[in-house]
Amino acid sequence: MIRHIVFFSARHKADVEAVRTGLLALGDIPHSRFFEVTLNTKVDPLSNEIDVVVYAEFEDDAALAAYKAHPLYAETTSQVKPLRELRYSADIVAAT
């Protein structure tokens, strides 16, 4: 299983909800086993730059690649990209 975790910060704090709402559309792509978009609770005293987190699980690399190749992925990226400042992504193989 692949865990796909992406961290976003909004360019302007007024756009945080627009970033979150825009990213929710990615949940309509059928290749993930689990998908969620959440706001960062910002309770860490050392780092609070991240506003929104996307967490998804995929059966394998092929499912993740199909997710990223879906037309809705490109459409969502084009809508959210102008609103974001930072984007960090990590894909990890989960221990079974």
Helices and strands as residue ranges (DSSP letters): E 2-10, G 13-15, H 16-24, G 25-28, E 34-39, E 52-58, H 61-69, H 71-80, G 81-83, E 84-93
